[in-house]
Amino acid sequence: MHFNNIPFILSLVPLIFGAIWTFSSGSSTIRKSVGLTVIGALAGGLIYIRFAIETEPSILFLTSAVLLSGFCSLLCQEDSQEASPIYASVMIVLGFGFGVLLNEAIVGRIFLCGLLGYVAYSLNQEQQKTFRTKIILLHIVFAITFALSSVFMGETSQMLAGLFLALTFLPLAPFHLPFVRTIKDAKGTLSSFWIVVWLMIGLGELKTIYSFLTAEILFVLSLLAILSAIYASLASLGQKVNSLFLASATLAHSSLIWGLLQVFTSFPKWGIPFGITLALVMGGIALAFSFVQMRYGWKTIGNLPGLLSTMPRLGVVIVLLVSFALFLPLFPAYSGLGLMPTIETQDVGVIMISLLFSVVWLGGGWYFIKMLHQTAFGEARTDVPYFDLGPKEVFSISVLLLAAAYSGITL
């Protein structure tokens, strides 16, 4: 078998299982076991690629984050008849995500179009399509067109097409609508997985076009990043639905990456580790919210206060995740400043750093603490039976937290 076929085969395996499960019925318990086995095999395949094929380490880190998130999402999803479609979706998204990240040129673009087509297909299932839905579908059509045509374009056109895709998957307003809608519509633990896959693809796209971005483009992106951070921070404050809250918070923090591109050089060395940390932390919070949703069916923040006293394991998990999220802006600053020559750190980008940190950090402190007060603290309800986290749920959150810390501090 030729080495170049291995990434393609690894991407195809979960896709096949996901497609079969979508159009067939079967035991959810068996599907979970098979899915976890496939993820174990994919992990072995990544290790093989690491030593047998010349692959950039950053791509392997992005793919490993996708695999880890997929494992946690499958492991924590409750076994039920309603879980079977979620298992199928996890495998399909996993396969497309692997295909985009591990394959180059036209093959990778085909997998990207497949992922976008899957998002459009899910949206198209709605009985009544709103104007917002039509805008999102149009956005996806443009993204698919750019993804396919970019392979045959000149260098400048390829950069612009790649920039559009990067702004879509590493979301920045006003290119954020497909991301927000995908997270909003995701069921169960799938929302956590979508956050990680979406951002990993965005980081990969930005890495590809980073060297072609001119000073003028970087300046425009930095201004857009500030506006996006302000919009997303305000949107987070007004959100009661947990999925929309997390989508807005992720949008606010991803603006840090775009805004600091003009300030810190060597994006792959600081931006990719921070992006992985951001995705895993937000994915961890989404996973914690999904535990509440699976138990009670609630998607509204504040419906279940007093978790620290009634469900101490879940309460501690939420406190740890939110505490980590509050300090997220420190990670790109720490990594980026460490890579800059000393002579430049005194006067380059001071205004940009100050503005972004004021908006993202102070805004994040506001809406995250507000969310924490509504969930972990307060008076517990007497009309609700509380069921704390089990070992596999605590394990999954712990793994995501440790991986996020490793990416932010070590990589």
LINVENQUI-V690847 format. One record per residue. N is the residue number from 0. PSI is psi in whole degrees, -180 to 180 (NA if undefined). OMEGA is omega in degrees with one decimal (999 if undefined). D_FIRST is the distance of its C-alpha to the first C-alpha in whole Angstrom. Layout:
BEGIN
((N	PSI	OMEGA	D_FIRST) (N	PSI	OMEGA	D_FIRST))
END
This chain:
BEGIN
((0	131	179.8	0) (1	139	-177.4	4) (2	-35	-175.8	6) (3	-17	-179.9	9) (4	-17	-174.1	7) (5	-49	177.9	8) (6	-37	179.2	12) (7	-43	-179.3	12) (8	-42	178.5	11) (9	-36	179.8	13) (10	-33	-174.1	16) (11	-33	-174.7	15) (12	-56	179.1	16) (13	-31	177.9	19) (14	-42	-179.5	20) (15	-47	178.9	20) (16	-44	-179.6	22) (17	-41	179.8	25) (18	-42	179.2	25) (19	-45	-178.3	25) (20	-29	-179.7	28) (21	-36	-174.5	30) (22	21	177.6	31) (23	166	177.1	31) (24	158	-179.0	34) (25	174	-178.7	33) (26	130	178.1	34) (27	-32	178.8	34) (28	-43	178.4	33) (29	-40	179.8	30) (30	-42	178.2	29) (31	-45	-179.5	29) (32	-44	178.8	28) (33	-43	179.9	25) (34	-44	178.6	25) (35	-36	177.0	25) (36	-42	177.8	22) (37	-42	178.9	20) (38	-39	175.4	21) (39	-41	177.9	21) (40	-39	178.0	17) (41	-37	176.4	17) (42	-42	175.7	19) (43	-38	177.4	17) (44	-39	177.6	14) (45	-40	177.7	16) (46	-41	178.1	17) (47	-45	178.8	13) (48	-39	-178.5	13) (49	-37	-174.8	17) (50	-22	-174.0	16) (51	-25	-175.9	13) (52	139	178.7	13) (53	106	-178.2	16) (54	140	178.8	18) (55	134	-179.3	21) (56	-36	-178.2	23) (57	-37	178.2	25) (58	-40	178.1	22) (59	-36	177.1	21) (60	-44	179.2	25) (61	-44	-179.3	25) (62	-38	178.5	22) (63	-37	177.5	23) (64	-41	176.7	27) (65	-45	-178.3	25) (66	-43	179.6	24) (67	-44	179.2	27) (68	-40	177.8	29) (69	-40	177.3	27) (70	-48	-179.1	27) (71	-38	-180.0	31) (72	-43	178.1	32) (73	-43	-175.4	30) (74	-38	-172.4	32) (75	-14	-179.9	35) (76	130	179.2	36) (77	140	176.3	38) (78	119	177.8	37) (79	173	178.5	39) (80	-34	179.1	39) (81	-19	-177.5	39) (82	-22	-176.0	36) (83	-47	176.9	34) (84	-31	179.0	33) (85	-43	176.8	33) (86	-41	178.4	30) (87	-43	-179.8	28) (88	-41	178.4	29) (89	-44	-178.8	28) (90	-39	179.4	24) (91	-47	179.9	24) (92	-38	177.4	26) (93	-46	-179.8	23) (94	-46	178.3	20) (95	-41	179.1	22) (96	-45	176.0	23) (97	-44	-177.8	19) (98	-41	-179.9	18) (99	-44	-172.5	21) (100	-35	-172.9	21) (101	-22	-176.1	17) (102	147	-176.6	16) (103	170	173.2	18) (104	-137	-170.8	20) (105	-33	-178.9	21) (106	-46	177.8	18) (107	-38	178.8	20) (108	-35	177.7	23) (109	-43	176.9	22) (110	-39	178.6	21) (111	-42	177.0	25) (112	-37	177.4	26) (113	-42	177.9	25) (114	-46	178.6	27) (115	-39	177.3	30) (116	-37	178.2	30) (117	-40	176.3	30) (118	-45	179.8	33) (119	-40	178.3	35) (120	-43	179.1	34) (121	-40	178.5	36) (122	-36	-175.4	38) (123	-9	178.8	39) (124	-14	-179.0	40) (125	143	178.6	43) (126	-43	-179.5	46) (127	120	-179.0	48) (128	120	178.2	47) (129	171	177.0	49) (130	-37	178.0	49) (131	-41	178.5	47) (132	-41	178.8	44) (133	-37	176.8	44) (134	-42	179.6	44) (135	-43	178.6	41) (136	-39	176.6	39) (137	-41	176.9	40) (138	-44	-179.9	39) (139	-39	177.5	35) (140	-45	177.0	36) (141	-43	-178.8	36) (142	-42	178.1	33) (143	-42	179.1	31) (144	-46	179.1	32) (145	-40	-178.5	32) (146	-43	-179.1	29) (147	-45	-175.1	28) (148	-24	-176.7	30) (149	-27	-179.8	29) (150	-29	-175.0	26) (151	4	-177.7	29) (152	170	172.1	32) (153	177	-174.0	33) (154	-45	-178.6	33) (155	-44	179.7	36) (156	-38	177.1	35) (157	-41	179.8	32) (158	-44	-179.0	34) (159	-41	177.3	36) (160	-43	178.2	34) (161	-35	178.7	32) (162	-42	177.7	35) (163	-43	179.3	36) (164	-39	179.0	33) (165	-41	178.4	33) (166	-26	178.5	37) (167	-44	-173.8	36) (168	-26	168.2	33) (169	79	-155.3	35) (170	135	175.7	38) (171	130	179.2	41) (172	139	7.4	44) (173	22	-178.1	44) (174	15	-169.6	41) (175	-9	-171.0	41) (176	-44	177.8	41) (177	-39	179.1	38) (178	-50	-178.1	37) (179	-44	-178.0	41) (180	-39	179.4	40) (181	-44	179.2	37) (182	-39	-178.9	38) (183	-41	-174.6	41) (184	-14	-176.6	40) (185	141	-178.4	37) (186	151	176.3	38) (187	-137	-178.6	38) (188	-3	-177.5	36) (189	-30	179.9	34) (190	-40	177.7	36) (191	-45	-178.7	35) (192	-41	-180.0	31) (193	-40	179.9	32) (194	-47	-177.4	34) (195	-48	-178.1	31) (196	-44	-177.7	28) (197	-48	-177.9	31) (198	-35	179.7	32) (199	-40	177.2	28) (200	-41	177.8	27) (201	-42	177.8	31) (202	-40	177.9	30) (203	-41	178.3	27) (204	-44	-179.4	29) (205	-38	177.4	32) (206	-38	-177.7	30) (207	-39	-174.4	28) (208	-4	-172.1	32) (209	-44	-175.9	34) (210	-16	-178.6	34) (211	-6	-177.5	35) (212	124	-179.6	38) (213	169	179.5	42) (214	-37	179.7	45) (215	-44	178.9	46) (216	-41	179.2	43) (217	-37	178.7	43) (218	-45	178.3	47) (219	-41	179.0	47) (220	-37	179.6	44) (221	-40	176.6	46) (222	-43	178.1	49) (223	-35	179.8	47) (224	-41	178.8	45) (225	-46	179.0	49) (226	-40	179.3	50) (227	-40	179.5	47) (228	-41	178.4	48) (229	-49	-179.7	51) (230	-47	-175.9	50) (231	-37	179.1	48) (232	-42	177.5	50) (233	-39	178.7	53) (234	-38	179.1	51) (235	-39	-179.1	50) (236	-30	-176.5	53) (237	3	-175.1	54) (238	132	173.9	51) (239	-26	179.4	52) (240	126	-171.5	49) (241	-38	-179.1	46) (242	-40	178.1	43) (243	-35	175.6	45) (244	-47	-178.6	46) (245	-39	177.9	43) (246	-42	179.4	42) (247	-41	178.7	45) (248	-40	177.2	44) (249	-41	177.6	41) (250	-42	179.4	42) (251	-43	-176.8	45) (252	-30	177.6	42) (253	-22	176.6	40) (254	-24	175.7	42) (255	-42	-178.9	43) (256	-48	-178.4	39) (257	-41	-177.5	40) (258	-30	-177.0	44) (259	-1	177.3	43) (260	-36	-178.6	41) (261	-20	-175.5	44) (262	-49	-176.1	45) (263	133	175.3	42) (264	176	176.7	40) (265	58	179.7	36) (266	-45	-177.9	35) (267	-26	-175.2	32) (268	-28	178.8	33) (269	-35	-174.5	36) (270	-42	-178.8	35) (271	-47	175.3	32) (272	-41	178.9	33) (273	-41	179.2	36) (274	-40	177.3	34) (275	-44	178.2	32) (276	-47	179.0	35) (277	-48	-177.3	37) (278	-42	-177.6	34) (279	-37	178.0	34) (280	-49	178.8	38) (281	-37	175.6	39) (282	-36	177.2	36) (283	-42	177.4	38) (284	-41	177.2	41) (285	-38	178.4	40) (286	-42	178.0	38) (287	-42	176.8	42) (288	-37	-179.2	43) (289	-28	176.8	41) (290	-42	177.3	43) (291	-43	-178.5	46) (292	-41	-179.5	45) (293	-32	-179.7	43) (294	-42	-170.1	47) (295	-13	-179.0	49) (296	8	-177.1	48) (297	137	176.1	49) (298	0	-175.3	48) (299	129	177.6	51) (300	135	177.9	51) (301	-8	178.6	54) (302	-19	-176.2	55) (303	76	-180.0	54) (304	173	174.2	56) (305	31	-176.1	57) (306	-31	-178.3	53) (307	-30	-178.9	54) (308	-31	-175.5	57) (309	-34	177.3	55) (310	74	-170.2	52) (311	-35	-179.7	51) (312	-45	177.2	48) (313	-39	178.7	47) (314	-45	178.9	50) (315	-40	178.0	48) (316	-46	-179.3	45) (317	-41	178.2	46) (318	-45	179.7	49) (319	-45	-179.2	46) (320	-44	-179.8	43) (321	-39	176.9	46) (322	-42	177.0	47) (323	-45	-178.5	44) (324	-35	-179.3	44) (325	-28	-178.0	47) (326	9	-179.7	46) (327	-42	-178.5	43) (328	-18	179.2	45) (329	-28	-174.5	45) (330	-50	178.0	41) (331	-33	178.7	41) (332	-44	179.7	44) (333	-49	-178.0	44) (334	-44	-176.8	40) (335	-44	179.6	41) (336	-33	178.9	45) (337	-23	-179.2	43) (338	-12	-177.1	41) (339	144	173.1	44) (340	144	-175.8	46) (341	-37	-176.1	49) (342	-22	-176.8	52) (343	-20	-172.0	50) (344	-14	-175.5	50) (345	-28	-172.5	54) (346	0	-176.8	54) (347	124	171.5	51) (348	20	-178.2	50) (349	-43	-179.3	53) (350	-44	-179.1	54) (351	-47	179.9	50) (352	-44	-178.1	50) (353	-45	-179.0	53) (354	-48	-178.0	53) (355	-43	-178.2	49) (356	-36	178.5	50) (357	-43	-177.4	53) (358	-53	-172.9	52) (359	-46	-175.2	49) (360	-50	179.5	50) (361	-42	176.7	53) (362	-44	178.3	52) (363	-40	177.0	50) (364	-35	-179.2	52) (365	-57	-173.6	54) (366	-30	177.4	52) (367	-42	178.5	50) (368	-37	176.0	53) (369	-45	178.3	55) (370	-40	179.5	52) (371	-41	179.2	52) (372	-34	-177.8	56) (373	-15	-175.9	55) (374	-58	-174.2	53) (375	-34	-174.7	53) (376	-175	-179.6	57) (377	178	-178.1	60) (378	128	-177.8	62) (379	150	178.7	59) (380	143	180.0	60) (381	-10	-176.9	62) (382	11	-175.9	61) (383	129	172.9	57) (384	123	-175.9	55) (385	130	177.1	53) (386	112	-174.5	50) (387	172	-178.2	48) (388	148	174.9	45) (389	175	-176.8	43) (390	-43	-176.9	41) (391	-32	178.5	37) (392	-43	176.8	39) (393	-41	179.7	40) (394	-45	-177.3	37) (395	-45	178.3	35) (396	-41	-179.8	38) (397	-41	179.5	38) (398	-44	179.3	34) (399	-41	179.0	34) (400	-44	179.8	37) (401	-41	178.1	36) (402	-39	177.9	33) (403	-43	178.8	35) (404	-42	179.1	37) (405	-44	-179.3	34) (406	-42	-176.0	33) (407	-30	-173.0	37) (408	-37	-170.4	38) (409	-42	-173.4	35) (410	NA	999	33))
END
